[in-house]
Amino acid sequence: MNHAAAQDTGLVARAQADPLRPAYHFTSPAGWLNDPNGVGQRDGIYHLFYQYNPSGPFHDRIHWGHAVSRDLLHWSDRPIALTPGDGPDAEGCWSGVLVDDGGTPTIVYSGRADGRELPCLAVGSADLDTWVTLEQPIITAPPAEYDITEYRDHCVWRENGHWRQLVGSGIAGRGGTAFLYESEDLRTWTELGPLTVGDAGDVRLDDPEWTGTMWECVDFFRMTRGDDGLTGPPDGTSDDEHLLIFSAWHEGHTLHPLVAVGSYDGQRFVIDRIQRLDLGGRHAYAPQTFRDEAGRRVLWSWMQEGRDDAATAAVGWSGAMTVPRRLWLDDDGVLRSEPVPELTTLRGEQLLPADEVSSGVDLAGVDLDIEFTATIDAGGRVDVVLFATADGAERTVLELRRDGDGLRVKLDRSRSTLSTSCDTSSHAGAVPATDPTARVRILLDRSSVEVFVDGIALTTRVYPTRTDARQISISATGPARLDTARAWRLDDAEQPERVLHP
């Protein structure tokens, strides 16, 4: 084994030895992972491309990793798709999308060189394993008539016989935006102006609804209401509601994902309302969606770490994906999400088959799927204690309470770890709901927590230090009761014998 191969093996082995590395969430073989890119399905095969640095768990000279699956759960690594070259992506191949150009797989991505990002293009083989990049960017400069903050990340679709593209950006002194372009061939683009512009106002980094000064990872599509509603690419001639997903950013701060719902006339998008996409802030960042062959709108997001750079350097990996989620607009126009149903096939031993649980439940584990329903009337509360030690020195607490403003969710991480190198801030938010019965699902995977309350998601990361931080309890107080509860262990889904450079 040569020196480079030995280094690769050592980094992968160090990553896989970390007891906090997720078991059924997708992660890179080791090193660094961030945004999901080029997500889609072709001929029954799901493709997940992602931002990847195989050299170590830090953001530098970003490549595009690539994995494939037939069930959205078990993934096989494919050859690295994009590697920084000598031209417009010399400093990294940043985020983008995969499209089908008359049968030719094509990636539109942000190449980084000389400290800035510009739109670039790569053409792939039929199996998506081999890619050739154009030597020059397909758009050579941001719009000159605007004082922009940043300019990167793409959404590309076909509309009325033409290609359309959005590039995430921001206008200084005004707010985040996405510039709209049109093309006949994906290579020559005409600027059509801002699709819409946010209102940045004063800097409010701690406000989970602030729209930021720049919008990263823009994603635009249409959707009809109802659990079985239809979804598709933007269409300015339809009366369908359109949704613009973006990640609020400000001067290097990756803040939180938001979704704007409104109307689109083929030139401009008029925002009716803006909703938090995930109550966990930056821990479900840079989402990207696609319509699969079954017609579902499926979303991926990047679960950022909550431990510092020294801690991730020690374990050899950083970043994972959320579980893939199905999106839908309810009858009131609220965007909701849930894990794709395929996830239930990972369920193993059932730990909690209980129908009479009003007095509370207790169980233990670090990689679980928990479901329960609870009736919570005004003034009532349900507490879920996760990853707890027997003495309570480490514990993460999810609180559900109903007051005059409706159902509120809070996740308290203040005692989630004894480590001083981790983010222990709390998350909180409202769940639009009038029914007193709350339907809750919690996915635990060693260092990740994904909560779904009536289809409203909250994603976060926690890092217990003690091996006995496995206890879980659910209890109700005040005018509240538990109605049903189920829990299962989930099987490990990671591909064995991974390498940094497939």
C-alpha positions in Angstrom: 0.0 0.0 0.0 1.4 3.4 -1.0 1.6 6.4 1.3 -1.5 8.1 -0.1 -3.6 5.0 0.1 -2.5 4.5 3.7 -3.5 8.0 4.5 -6.9 7.5 2.9 -7.4 4.3 4.8 -6.4 5.9 8.1 -8.9 8.8 7.6 -11.8 6.5 6.8 -10.9 4.2 9.7 -10.8 7.2 12.1 -14.2 8.4 10.9 -15.9 5.1 11.1 -14.5 4.6 14.7 -16.3 7.7 15.9 -19.3 6.5 18.1 -21.1 9.8 17.2 -21.0 9.2 13.4 -24.5 8.5 12.1 -25.4 4.9 11.2 -28.3 5.3 8.8 -27.9 8.9 7.6 -25.8 9.4 4.5 -22.2 10.7 5.1 -19.2 10.9 2.9 -16.6 8.2 3.3 -14.6 10.6 5.5 -13.4 14.2 5.2 -15.8 17.0 4.6 -19.4 17.0 3.4 -21.7 19.9 2.9 -24.6 20.8 0.4 -26.6 18.2 -1.4 -26.2 18.8 -5.1 -27.6 17.3 -8.3 -30.2 15.3 -6.5 -32.6 13.3 -8.8 -33.7 10.0 -10.2 -32.9 8.4 -13.6 -34.2 5.1 -14.7 -35.2 4.1 -11.2 -31.9 5.0 -9.7 -31.6 7.8 -7.2 -28.5 10.0 -7.5 -27.0 12.1 -4.7 -24.2 14.4 -5.5 -22.7 16.5 -2.7 -20.0 19.0 -1.8 -17.0 16.9 -0.7 -13.4 17.4 0.4 -11.6 14.0 0.5 -8.4 15.6 1.9 -9.9 16.2 5.4 -12.8 17.4 7.5 -12.6 21.1 6.4 -14.0 23.2 3.6 -11.3 23.5 1.0 -11.0 22.7 -2.8 -14.5 21.3 -2.9 -15.2 18.3 -5.2 -18.5 16.7 -6.1 -19.0 13.3 -4.4 -21.5 11.0 -6.0 -23.6 8.1 -4.6 -26.5 6.0 -6.0 -29.4 4.1 -4.5 -32.5 2.2 -5.4 -34.3 2.8 -2.1 -33.1 6.2 -0.8 -31.5 4.4 2.1 -28.6 2.2 1.0 -26.1 4.1 -1.0 -23.1 3.0 -3.1 -20.2 5.4 -3.8 -19.5 6.2 -7.4 -16.4 7.9 -8.8 -16.0 11.6 -7.8 -17.9 13.6 -10.4 -16.2 17.0 -10.3 -12.6 17.9 -9.3 -11.2 21.4 -9.2 -9.2 22.1 -12.4 -7.0 24.9 -13.8 -9.8 27.2 -15.0 -12.9 28.8 -13.5 -13.2 26.1 -10.8 -9.5 26.0 -9.7 -10.5 26.8 -6.1 -13.5 24.5 -5.9 -16.6 23.0 -7.6 -19.3 24.6 -5.6 -23.1 23.9 -5.4 -25.3 23.2 -8.4 -27.9 21.0 -10.1 -28.2 18.0 -12.4 -30.5 18.4 -15.5 -31.2 16.2 -18.6 -30.3 18.0 -21.8 -32.1 15.9 -24.4 -30.7 12.7 -22.9 -27.3 14.1 -22.0 -26.7 14.4 -18.2 -25.6 18.0 -17.5 -24.4 19.7 -14.3 -24.7 23.4 -13.8 -22.5 24.4 -10.8 -20.6 27.4 -9.3 -16.9 27.2 -10.1 -14.7 29.1 -7.7 -11.5 30.9 -8.8 -9.8 34.1 -7.8 -12.0 34.4 -4.8 -15.4 34.5 -6.6 -17.9 32.0 -8.0 -19.3 31.9 -11.5 -21.8 29.5 -13.3 -20.0 26.6 -15.0 -21.2 23.5 -16.9 -20.1 19.8 -17.1 -21.4 17.1 -19.4 -21.7 13.5 -18.2 -21.7 10.0 -19.6 -25.0 8.0 -19.7 -24.1 6.3 -16.3 -23.2 9.7 -14.7 -19.8 8.3 -13.8 -17.6 10.4 -16.1 -17.8 14.2 -16.5 -16.2 16.7 -18.8 -16.2 20.4 -17.8 -16.3 23.4 -20.1 -13.2 25.5 -20.0 -15.0 28.8 -19.5 -17.9 29.8 -17.3 -21.3 30.0 -19.0 -22.0 33.4 -17.4 -18.9 35.5 -17.2 -19.9 38.0 -14.6 -22.8 38.9 -12.2 -25.3 41.6 -13.3 -23.3 44.8 -13.6 -26.2 47.1 -12.8 -26.6 45.9 -9.2 -24.4 46.2 -6.2 -24.4 42.5 -5.2 -23.3 40.8 -2.0 -22.6 37.3 -3.3 -23.4 35.3 -6.4 -23.6 31.5 -6.5 -25.8 28.3 -6.5 -28.3 27.4 -9.1 -31.8 26.2 -10.0 -32.3 25.1 -13.6 -35.5 24.0 -15.4 -37.4 23.9 -18.7 -40.2 26.4 -19.2 -42.1 27.1 -22.4 -39.4 25.5 -24.6 -36.5 27.4 -23.0 -34.1 26.8 -20.2 -34.5 28.9 -17.2 -31.9 29.4 -14.4 -31.8 31.1 -11.0 -28.5 32.2 -9.4 -28.6 33.0 -5.7 -27.5 36.4 -4.7 -28.2 39.6 -2.7 -28.5 43.3 -3.5 -26.5 45.4 -1.0 -28.8 47.6 1.1 -31.9 45.7 0.1 -31.8 42.0 0.7 -31.4 38.5 -0.7 -32.4 37.7 -4.3 -32.2 35.2 -7.1 -31.3 36.5 -10.6 -33.4 34.9 -13.4 -31.8 33.9 -16.8 -33.0 32.3 -20.0 -31.1 30.1 -22.6 -31.7 28.0 -25.6 -28.7 25.7 -25.1 -27.6 25.9 -21.4 -24.4 27.7 -22.6 -25.5 31.2 -23.6 -27.7 33.0 -21.1 -29.8 36.2 -21.1 -30.4 38.0 -17.8 -34.0 38.7 -17.0 -33.5 40.5 -13.7 -34.2 39.6 -10.1 -37.0 37.0 -9.7 -37.9 38.7 -6.4 -36.0 40.6 -3.7 -36.1 40.2 0.1 -36.1 42.8 2.8 -32.9 42.5 4.8 -33.4 45.5 7.1 -31.2 45.5 10.2 -28.8 42.6 10.7 -30.6 40.1 13.0 -28.4 37.0 13.2 -30.4 35.5 16.1 -33.8 35.9 14.4 -34.8 32.6 12.9 -37.1 34.3 10.4 -34.6 36.9 9.2 -34.1 36.6 5.4 -30.5 37.6 5.4 -28.4 39.7 3.0 -27.9 36.9 0.5 -29.8 33.8 -0.5 -27.9 30.5 -1.0 -29.0 27.3 -2.6 -32.2 28.6 -4.2 -34.7 26.0 -5.3 -37.9 27.0 -7.2 -40.9 24.8 -8.0 -44.7 24.7 -8.1 -47.1 22.7 -6.0 -50.8 22.2 -5.5 -52.4 21.8 -2.1 -53.4 18.6 -0.4 -51.6 15.5 0.8 -51.8 14.1 -2.7 -51.0 17.4 -4.4 -49.0 17.6 -7.6 -45.6 19.2 -8.1 -43.5 20.2 -11.0 -41.1 22.8 -12.4 -42.0 26.5 -12.4 -44.6 27.4 -15.0 -45.6 31.1 -15.4 -48.8 30.2 -17.2 -50.3 28.0 -14.5 -52.2 29.2 -11.5 -50.4 26.9 -9.2 -48.7 28.2 -6.1 -44.9 28.5 -6.4 -42.4 27.9 -3.7 -38.9 29.4 -3.5 -36.6 27.7 -0.9 -33.5 29.5 0.1 -30.9 29.6 2.8 -30.4 32.9 4.6 -26.8 34.0 4.6 -24.9 37.0 5.9 -21.2 37.6 5.6 -20.1 34.0 6.2 -22.9 33.1 8.6 -24.9 30.2 7.3 -28.2 31.0 9.2 -31.3 28.9 8.3 -33.5 27.7 5.5 -36.7 29.4 4.6 -39.5 28.9 2.0 -41.4 31.7 0.3 -44.9 30.8 -1.1 -46.5 33.0 -3.8 -47.3 33.5 -7.4 -45.2 33.5 -10.5 -46.0 35.0 -13.9 -43.0 33.8 -15.9 -40.9 36.9 -15.1 -41.4 37.7 -11.4 -42.3 35.9 -8.2 -44.7 37.7 -5.8 -44.2 36.5 -2.2 -47.4 36.0 -0.2 -45.8 34.6 2.9 -42.5 33.2 4.2 -42.2 30.1 6.5 -39.4 28.5 8.4 -38.5 25.3 6.5 -36.9 23.7 9.6 -36.9 24.9 13.2 -33.4 23.7 13.8 -31.7 26.6 11.9 -28.4 25.9 10.3 -28.5 22.2 11.1 -30.8 21.6 8.1 -29.0 24.0 5.7 -28.7 24.2 1.9 -31.8 22.1 1.0 -32.3 20.9 -2.5 -35.4 19.1 -3.8 -36.4 17.0 -6.8 -39.5 15.4 -8.2 -39.0 11.6 -8.3 -40.5 9.2 -10.8 -43.5 8.6 -8.4 -44.3 12.3 -8.5 -43.1 13.1 -5.0 -41.2 16.3 -4.1 -38.2 14.9 -2.1 -35.9 17.2 -0.1 -32.4 16.7 1.1 -30.5 19.0 3.6 -27.0 19.3 5.0 -26.8 18.6 8.7 -24.0 20.9 9.8 -21.9 20.0 12.7 -22.3 21.5 16.2 -18.8 20.7 17.4 -15.8 22.8 16.7 -13.1 22.4 14.0 -10.6 20.8 16.4 -13.2 18.1 17.4 -14.1 17.3 13.8 -10.3 17.2 12.8 -9.8 14.6 15.6 -12.5 12.2 14.3 -11.7 12.7 10.5 -15.2 13.6 9.2 -17.7 16.5 9.2 -21.2 16.8 7.9 -24.1 14.4 7.1 -27.4 14.6 5.2 -30.8 14.6 6.8 -33.0 11.7 5.9 -34.8 12.4 2.6 -38.1 14.0 3.2 -41.4 14.2 1.3 -42.9 17.7 1.0 -46.5 18.7 0.7 -48.7 21.8 1.0 -51.6 21.4 3.4 -55.0 22.7 2.7 -54.1 26.0 4.4 -50.9 26.5 2.3 -48.4 25.5 5.1 -45.5 23.5 3.7 -45.0 20.3 5.7 -42.5 17.4 5.6 -42.0 13.9 6.8 -39.4 11.2 6.3 -39.9 9.2 3.1 -41.9 6.0 3.9 -39.0 3.9 2.7 -37.3 4.6 6.0 -39.6 2.2 7.8 -37.8 -0.7 6.1 -34.8 0.0 8.3 -36.8 -0.7 11.4 -35.5 -3.7 13.4 -36.4 -4.6 17.0 -39.6 -3.0 18.2 -38.9 -1.6 21.7 -42.2 0.1 22.5 -45.5 -1.4 21.3 -47.8 0.5 23.7 -51.3 1.7 23.3 -51.9 2.7 26.9 -49.2 5.2 27.7 -50.8 8.1 29.5 -48.5 7.7 32.5 -45.4 8.0 30.4 -42.8 5.7 28.8 -39.1 4.9 29.2 -36.7 3.2 26.8 -33.0 3.4 25.7 -31.0 3.7 22.5 -29.1 6.0 20.3 -30.3 5.0 16.8 -34.1 4.9 17.1 -37.4 5.7 15.3 -39.9 6.9 17.8 -43.6 7.7 17.1 -46.2 8.9 19.5 -49.5 10.9 19.6 -50.4 13.2 22.5 -53.5 15.2 23.3 -52.2 18.6 24.6 -54.8 21.1 25.7 -54.1 24.7 26.6 -51.6 24.8 29.5 -50.5 21.2 28.9 -47.1 20.0 28.1 -45.2 16.9 27.0 -41.5 16.5 27.7 -39.3 14.1 25.8 -35.9 13.5 27.4 -33.3 12.2 25.0 -29.7 10.9 25.3 -29.8 11.1 29.0 -27.5 9.7 31.6 -28.9 8.1 34.8 -27.7 11.1 36.9 -29.0 13.7 34.4 -25.5 15.2 33.8 -26.1 14.9 30.1 -29.6 15.2 28.6 -31.4 16.8 25.7 -35.0 17.8 26.3 -37.8 18.3 23.7 -40.7 20.2 25.1 -44.2 20.4 23.4 -46.6 22.8 25.0 -49.9 24.5 24.1 -50.7 28.0 25.1 -52.8 30.9 23.7 -50.6 31.1 20.6 -51.0 27.4 19.7 -48.6 24.5 19.8 -44.9 25.4 20.6 -41.9 23.2 20.3 -38.6 23.8 22.1 -35.5 21.7 22.0 -33.1 22.4 24.9 -29.4 21.4 24.3 -28.0 23.3 27.4 -27.1 19.9 29.1 -26.7 17.8 25.9 -23.0 17.3 26.4 -20.2 17.7 28.9 -17.9 18.9 26.1 -17.0 22.6 26.0 -16.4 22.4 22.2 -20.1 22.1 21.2 -22.9 24.4 20.3 -25.5 24.0 23.1 -28.0 26.7 22.1 -31.7 25.9 22.0 -34.2 25.8 19.1 -37.8 26.8 19.3 -40.8 27.5 17.0 -44.5 27.3 16.4 -46.4 24.4 14.8 -49.5 25.5 12.9 -52.2 23.2 14.3 -55.7 23.5 15.6 -56.2 19.8 16.5 -55.3 19.2 20.2 -53.8 15.8 19.2 -50.1 16.2 18.2 -48.5 13.6 16.0 -44.8 13.3 16.7 -41.9 11.4 15.1 -38.3 11.5 16.4 -35.3 10.0 14.6 -32.2 9.6 16.7 -28.9 8.6 15.1 -26.0 8.9 17.6 -25.3 12.7 17.1 -28.4 13.7 15.1 -31.9 14.5 16.2 -34.7 15.0 13.7 -38.2 15.8 15.1 -41.4 16.0 13.1 -44.4 17.5 14.9 -47.5 17.5 12.6 -45.2 17.7 9.6 -43.1 20.6 11.0 -39.4 19.6 11.2 -36.7 20.5 13.7 -33.2 19.2 13.1 -30.2 19.5 15.3 -26.9 17.8 16.4 -25.9 16.7 19.9 -22.7 15.2 21.2 -23.0 13.2 24.4 -19.6 12.3 25.9 -20.7 9.4 28.2 -21.5 5.9 26.9 -24.5 5.7 29.2 -26.2 8.7 27.6 -28.9 6.4 26.2 -32.0 6.9 28.3 -35.2 8.2 26.8 -38.4 9.1 28.6 -41.7 10.7 27.5 -44.1 12.3 30.0 -47.1 14.5 30.1 -48.0 17.2 32.6 -51.0 19.4 33.1 -54.0 19.0 30.8 -52.1 16.7 28.4 -51.8 12.9 27.9 -49.9 10.4 25.8 -52.2 8.4 23.6 -50.1 6.0 21.7 -46.3 5.3 21.3 -44.1 3.1 19.2 -40.3 2.8 18.9 -37.9 0.7 16.9 -34.2 0.3 16.5 -33.0 1.3 13.1 -30.4 -0.7 11.1 -27.1 0.6 10.0 -27.3 1.6 6.4 -23.7 2.7 5.6 -21.9 1.0 2.7 -19.0 -1.1 4.0 -15.4 -0.8 2.9 -15.5 2.8 1.7 -12.6 4.7 0.2 -12.0 8.5 -0.1 -11.5 8.4 -3.9 -14.0 5.8 -5.3 
